[in-house]
Amino acid sequence: MEPAELRRAVEAARATASEWGLRVEDVVVVHDSDRVALRLVGCEVLARVAPVADLSGSEFEVEVARRLTDVGAPVGELDPRVEPRVFVRDGFAISLWTYFEPLASQVAPKGYAEVFLRHHAALRKVELDAPHFTDRVAIALAEVTDLVRSPELPGPERYFLSGVLRELSAAIVAGATGEQLLHGEPHSGNLLNTRRGPLFVDLATCCRGPVEFDLAHAPEEVAGHYAGGDGGLVDLCRALNWALFSAWRWRVGDQMPDRGRQRVVGLGNLRAALGRCGVG
């Protein structure tokens, strides 16, 4: 967020927590992008704050968290001291979560695969109307094929990205032997190692697809410890992830820091990933 907007987001989160009797001594920015995550020191709350235009996304995330908590999934939880819903204040959608202090150590590949298996088993117990991963691809295609939405994307890269997105999406659908609810973006930044064990966070990306779509977000060593995963399909999904990453970097309004360098990195990693899975 822009500095002025971030200041407003901080104050909105502080005021929302205070309304529920939670004492806020300080606010620490944990993550800052199009939405922000704020640690409210004193009451140990993690406030997730998004523009109110993304209200439906915030409400979806809260609903996913409620249902997964009910079935014992290894996920971050809503703060039990407040009503489990999204609060609207000063143009922001705010949800309040329990803050878990992350441990210094990373989750080892075997442990990562084990928490994946637990999480996927819990997701199979949940009935939820979630988008298909191909819906995400369709949104990315709309970005890269529209000169207004991605005016700085050069013609050759526009043609390359749109073709790759279509080809990989079709190949993954054809190669999948089954589908279920998924986390959607369970990369290492969304798996916290805590004293309670590893916990998945950022649940708004929940979607449907093959488990390999989730596995492709994790470090490469993880898939080898996941029983039943298709390594070739994981490679296709990993390439698709880089295609999606690259598409987002060219859209108007993308707020990733150092976006110019990330555009180069994304396309380079995409071409490397395509080479590994024999596409392109």
Order of alpha helices (4+ residues) and beta strands (2+ residues): alpha-beta-beta-beta-alpha-beta-beta-alpha-alpha-alpha-beta-beta-beta-beta-alpha-alpha-alpha
